[in-house]
């Protein structure tokens, strides 16, 4: 049995936990969820007669009465469930075979296998959460550090949505006043004070700018902060990578030019995930293969959030590297265990021995200081989703058009139209304005069962 992506009437089934643990949870959702569960579950009473928010111990069985497993069934009745539908969650012993048998029986009795993200999509369509909060569910599942989890949790709990709702409410009020003037156009009545209107729009402009300015941090926390380790051959870049991540990820050799391609590895420093990129040594070469690696090094430098410029203590000179104002640049002098070097030389550099792990904690601290998470600690909203950033950018462009229109004494109906465009773009974030294609793209990135 197949069903349309936006169908919410079909009863769906899927594992809600990963295979391989001590237990597995299989979730049924829809108008027939309780009946289907009752057809293969035997407890003290039928689930159809039980109250919502209750747990039931019993047995799952085949048509011939043979027992499949001892289980615990959680019952949630509509509308008080995650999706707003009747929902059954069956906790089984952690056997892939048992889970597949339960799902097979549910499908035989009328359920349909859920598509990726379908449970959360139904929650959105039922008004249980707006679209930005639904997207945060996927971000929470994907979070791999304390701060990426912090950003996703704040968004899922509605902090972001509340901010956008406040902005949209104010804009709707302005639209109402402007459009009310159209009903009294012959009397030349002005319900919306133009000076106050400009002040409100400028305030909203500042709010949007603040949200947009948080995007770089949000993306870094969500996807990891990229750190390029660069320098001439044999200064210890690969050794430093291995030391920072605590693993022999990169091959180490005294032969110059050993690293001919970028090598990536990740680690977490104080709750922030960093993606370290070991690069080919920068030098002039006639070796075409090595030159390809050097070209990739320059591309890695362009994409990096942080540049670790590594030199050896026997030659503590830092050749110029072109970086942008948004990038962080950290000088590192390596091999201080082999060469005597005064601390007065390159005072702004971190002095280390990657091989002996001297100065590594100080280097980690310098790296961590480049990522300012103080605004997260104070509960500020951080934008981490590219779709949201694009919508905010479009909303701000429309807002600037509206401000220009007000400066030019443009008629109320045209100003109102400009403000409604702002509302449209903000509504794209929360889901008031959306399309089937957008929903499909968002929820298809979810795992099955969520």
C-alpha positions in Angstrom: 0.0 0.0 0.0 1.3 3.4 -0.9 0.2 6.9 0.3 0.7 10.5 -0.8 3.4 12.4 1.0 0.9 14.8 2.5 -1.6 12.1 3.4 -2.4 12.2 7.2 -5.2 9.6 7.2 -3.1 6.5 6.6 -1.9 4.6 9.7 1.9 4.5 9.5 4.5 2.2 11.2 8.3 2.4 11.6 11.0 1.6 14.1 11.6 4.7 16.3 15.0 3.6 17.6 18.2 2.3 16.0 18.6 -1.4 15.5 21.3 -3.0 17.7 20.5 -1.9 21.2 19.0 -3.8 24.2 15.5 -2.7 23.2 13.8 -1.5 20.0 10.7 0.8 19.9 8.2 0.3 17.0 5.8 3.2 16.6 2.2 3.1 15.1 0.4 6.3 14.3 -3.0 6.9 12.8 -6.7 6.3 13.2 -6.2 2.5 13.1 -3.1 2.3 15.3 -4.9 1.0 18.4 -7.0 -1.5 16.5 -3.9 -2.8 14.6 -2.0 -3.1 17.9 -4.9 -4.9 19.6 -4.9 -7.4 16.8 -1.5 -8.7 17.8 -1.2 -7.7 21.5 -2.5 -9.6 24.5 -2.5 -7.8 27.9 -4.7 -7.5 30.9 -7.3 -5.5 28.9 -7.7 -4.5 25.2 -5.9 -1.2 24.3 -9.1 0.1 22.9 -10.6 0.2 26.4 -7.5 1.8 28.0 -6.9 5.4 28.8 -4.2 7.5 27.1 -0.8 8.0 28.7 -0.7 4.4 30.0 1.7 1.6 29.8 0.7 -2.0 29.2 2.7 -5.2 29.7 1.8 -8.2 27.6 2.6 -10.5 24.6 2.7 -10.0 20.9 1.5 -13.1 19.0 1.1 -14.4 15.5 -2.3 -15.4 14.0 -1.8 -19.0 15.1 -1.3 -17.8 18.8 2.5 -18.4 18.9 4.2 -15.7 20.9 6.6 -13.3 19.2 7.9 -11.4 22.3 7.1 -10.0 25.7 6.6 -6.3 25.3 5.5 -3.0 26.9 3.0 -0.9 24.9 2.7 2.9 25.5 -0.7 4.3 24.5 -1.3 7.9 23.5 -4.7 9.0 22.4 -5.5 11.8 20.0 -5.1 14.7 20.2 -2.7 14.4 23.1 0.2 12.8 21.2 3.3 13.9 19.3 1.5 13.9 16.0 -2.0 14.6 17.3 -3.1 11.1 16.2 -3.7 7.9 18.1 -0.2 6.6 18.7 1.2 3.2 19.9 4.8 2.7 20.9 5.8 -1.0 21.4 9.0 -1.6 23.3 10.6 -5.0 22.2 13.7 -6.9 23.0 16.5 -5.6 20.7 16.2 -8.1 17.9 16.1 -6.9 14.3 14.1 -10.0 13.5 11.4 -9.4 16.1 11.1 -5.7 15.0 10.8 -6.7 11.3 8.1 -9.3 12.2 6.1 -6.7 14.2 6.3 -4.2 11.3 5.3 -6.9 8.8 2.3 -7.9 10.9 1.2 -4.2 11.2 1.5 -3.8 7.5 -0.6 -6.9 6.9 -3.3 -5.5 9.1 -3.5 -2.2 7.2 -0.5 0.0 8.2 1.9 1.6 5.8 5.6 2.0 6.3 6.4 5.6 7.3 8.5 7.8 5.1 11.5 9.6 6.5 10.4 12.3 9.0 6.7 11.5 8.5 5.9 11.5 12.2 7.3 15.0 12.7 5.7 16.1 9.4 2.3 15.0 10.8 3.0 16.9 14.0 3.7 20.1 11.9 0.5 19.6 9.8 -1.5 19.0 12.9 -0.3 22.3 14.4 1.7 20.7 17.1 4.8 22.6 16.1 5.8 25.2 13.5 8.2 24.4 10.7 11.3 25.8 12.4 10.7 23.7 15.5 10.2 20.6 13.3 13.5 21.2 11.6 15.1 21.6 15.0 14.1 18.0 15.8 16.4 16.8 13.0 19.2 19.1 14.3 18.9 17.7 17.8 19.2 14.2 16.4 22.3 15.2 14.4 23.9 17.3 17.1 27.4 16.1 18.0 28.5 18.7 20.5 27.2 20.5 23.6 26.8 23.8 21.7 25.2 22.4 18.5 22.7 20.6 20.9 22.1 23.9 22.7 21.3 25.8 19.5 18.9 23.0 18.3 17.2 22.7 21.7 16.6 26.5 22.0 15.0 26.4 18.5 12.9 23.3 19.2 11.5 24.8 22.5 10.2 27.8 20.6 12.6 30.6 21.4 13.2 31.2 17.7 9.5 30.8 16.8 8.5 33.2 19.6 10.8 35.9 18.2 9.5 35.5 14.7 5.8 35.4 15.9 6.4 38.7 17.7 7.8 40.3 14.6 5.0 39.0 12.4 2.3 40.2 14.9 3.7 43.7 14.8 3.9 43.7 11.0 0.3 42.4 10.7 -0.9 45.2 13.0 0.8 47.7 10.8 -0.8 46.2 7.7 -4.2 46.3 9.3 -3.9 50.0 10.0 -2.6 50.8 6.5 -5.4 48.8 4.8 -8.0 50.4 7.1 -7.0 53.7 5.6 -8.1 52.4 2.2 -11.7 52.0 3.5 -11.7 55.7 4.4 -9.7 57.0 1.4 -12.3 59.6 0.5 -12.1 61.1 4.0 -8.3 61.3 3.8 -7.9 59.7 7.2 -4.5 58.4 8.4 -4.7 55.6 11.0 -1.0 54.7 10.9 1.3 57.4 12.1 4.1 57.4 9.5 6.8 58.5 12.0 5.9 55.6 14.3 5.6 53.2 11.3 9.2 54.0 10.3 10.4 53.6 13.8 8.8 50.2 14.1 10.1 49.0 10.8 13.6 50.2 11.7 13.4 48.3 15.0 12.3 45.1 13.1 15.2 45.7 10.7 17.6 45.7 13.7 16.0 42.5 15.0 16.5 40.8 11.7 20.1 42.0 11.4 20.8 40.5 14.8 19.4 37.2 13.8 21.3 37.2 10.5 24.6 38.1 12.2 24.3 35.0 14.3 24.3 32.7 11.2 28.1 32.4 11.0 28.3 31.1 14.6 25.2 28.9 14.1 26.7 27.2 11.0 30.0 26.7 12.7 28.4 25.1 15.7 26.1 23.0 13.6 28.6 21.8 11.0 31.9 22.2 12.9 34.5 24.9 12.9 37.0 24.3 10.1 40.6 24.7 11.1 43.3 24.5 8.4 46.8 23.5 9.5 49.2 25.1 7.0 52.9 25.6 6.7 56.0 24.5 4.8 56.9 20.8 4.4 58.2 19.0 7.5 57.2 21.5 10.1 55.0 18.9 11.8 51.5 19.5 10.5 50.5 15.9 10.4 51.9 15.2 13.8 50.0 18.2 15.2 46.8 16.9 13.6 47.3 13.5 15.2 48.0 15.0 18.6 45.0 17.3 18.5 42.6 14.5 17.7 44.3 11.9 19.8 44.7 9.4 16.9 47.1 8.5 14.1 44.9 9.9 11.4 47.6 11.4 9.2 50.7 9.6 8.0 53.9 11.1 9.5 57.3 11.0 7.7 60.5 13.0 7.5 60.2 13.0 3.7 59.2 16.4 2.4 55.9 16.4 0.5 54.5 13.2 2.2 51.1 14.9 2.6 49.8 15.5 -1.0 46.1 15.9 -0.3 44.0 17.4 2.5 43.2 15.0 5.4 40.3 15.8 7.7 39.5 14.8 11.3 37.3 16.1 14.0 37.4 16.6 17.7 35.5 18.5 20.4 37.1 21.3 22.5 34.9 22.5 25.4 31.6 21.6 23.7 32.5 22.9 20.2 33.2 20.5 17.3 36.3 21.4 15.2 37.2 20.0 11.8 40.9 20.0 11.4 42.4 19.8 7.9 46.0 18.7 7.4 47.3 20.2 4.2 50.1 19.7 1.8 53.3 21.7 2.6 53.6 25.1 0.9 56.6 25.4 -1.3 57.7 25.8 -4.9 57.8 22.4 -6.7 58.1 20.9 -10.2 56.2 17.8 -9.1 52.8 18.2 -10.7 51.2 15.8 -8.2 52.6 17.7 -5.2 51.5 21.0 -6.9 47.9 19.7 -7.0 48.1 19.1 -3.3 49.4 22.6 -2.7 46.6 24.1 -4.8 44.2 22.2 -2.6 45.9 23.7 0.4 45.1 27.2 -0.8 41.5 26.2 -1.4 41.4 24.8 2.2 42.8 28.2 3.5 40.0 30.0 1.7 37.3 27.9 3.2 38.7 27.7 6.8 37.3 29.5 9.8 40.7 29.3 11.6 44.2 29.2 10.1 46.9 27.4 12.2 50.1 28.6 10.6 52.8 26.2 11.7 56.6 26.8 11.5 59.6 25.0 12.9 61.5 26.4 15.9 64.8 26.3 13.8 63.3 28.8 11.3 60.6 30.8 13.2 59.6 33.0 10.2 56.0 33.2 9.1 55.6 33.8 5.3 52.6 35.9 4.5 49.3 34.1 4.0 46.3 35.9 2.5 43.3 35.7 4.8 40.0 37.6 5.2 38.8 39.7 8.1 36.3 37.0 9.1 39.0 34.4 9.5 41.1 33.8 12.6 44.8 33.5 12.3 47.0 31.7 14.9 50.8 31.5 14.7 52.3 28.2 16.0 56.0 27.5 16.5 56.6 23.7 16.6 59.5 21.5 17.6 60.6 23.5 20.7 61.9 20.3 22.2 64.5 20.0 19.5 65.6 23.7 19.2 66.2 26.3 21.8 64.0 29.3 21.2 63.4 32.4 23.3 59.8 33.2 24.3 60.6 36.7 23.2 60.6 35.5 19.6 57.1 35.7 18.1 55.4 36.6 21.4 52.0 36.3 19.7 52.8 32.7 18.6 51.9 29.5 20.6 55.1 27.6 21.3 54.6 23.8 21.1 56.1 20.4 20.6 53.4 18.4 18.8 55.5 15.2 19.2 56.0 15.6 23.0 52.6 17.3 23.5 54.1 20.4 25.0 51.9 23.5 24.8 49.0 21.6 23.2 46.6 22.6 26.0 47.5 26.3 25.4 46.9 25.8 21.7 43.5 24.2 22.3 42.6 27.2 24.5 43.6 29.6 21.7 41.5 27.7 19.2 38.5 27.6 21.5 38.7 31.4 22.2 38.0 32.1 18.5 34.5 30.7 18.9 32.4 33.0 21.1 29.6 31.1 22.6 28.8 33.7 25.3 25.6 34.7 23.5 24.3 31.1 23.7 24.9 31.1 27.5 22.7 34.2 27.8 19.9 32.5 25.9 20.2 34.5 22.6 18.7 33.1 19.5 21.2 31.7 16.9 20.2 31.0 13.3 21.9 27.8 12.0 19.7 26.9 9.1 20.6 28.2 5.6 16.9 28.2 4.5 16.1 30.5 7.5 19.0 32.8 6.7 17.9 33.1 3.0 14.3 33.9 4.2 15.5 36.5 6.7 17.7 38.1 4.0 14.7 38.3 1.6 12.5 39.7 4.4 15.1 42.4 5.1 15.3 43.4 1.4 11.5 43.8 1.4 11.7 45.8 4.6 14.2 48.2 3.1 11.9 48.7 0.1 9.0 49.5 2.5 11.2 52.1 4.3 12.1 53.7 1.0 8.4 53.8 0.0 7.6 55.6 3.3 10.3 58.1 2.7 8.8 58.8 -0.7 5.3 59.2 0.7 4.1 56.2 -1.3 0.3 55.5 -1.0 -0.8 53.2 1.8 -1.8 50.3 -0.4 1.6 50.0 -1.9 3.4 50.2 1.5 1.0 47.6 2.8 1.9 45.3 -0.1 5.6 45.8 0.7 5.0 44.8 4.4 3.0 41.8 3.3 6.1 40.6 1.4 8.1 40.8 4.6 5.4 38.7 6.3 5.6 36.2 3.5 9.3 35.7 3.9 9.1 35.4 7.7 6.2 33.0 7.3 8.4 30.7 5.1 10.5 30.1 8.2 7.7 29.1 10.6 5.6 27.3 7.9 2.7 29.7 7.6 3.8 30.1 4.0 5.1 26.9 2.5 4.8 24.4 -0.4 4.7 20.6 -0.8 8.2 20.7 -2.4 9.7 22.6 0.6 8.1 20.2 3.0 9.4 17.2 1.1 12.9 18.6 1.0 12.9 19.3 4.7 11.4 16.0 6.0 13.2 13.7 3.5 16.4 14.5 5.4 15.0 13.1 8.6 15.6 9.5 9.6 12.7 7.0 9.3 10.8 6.7 12.6 11.0 10.4 13.6 
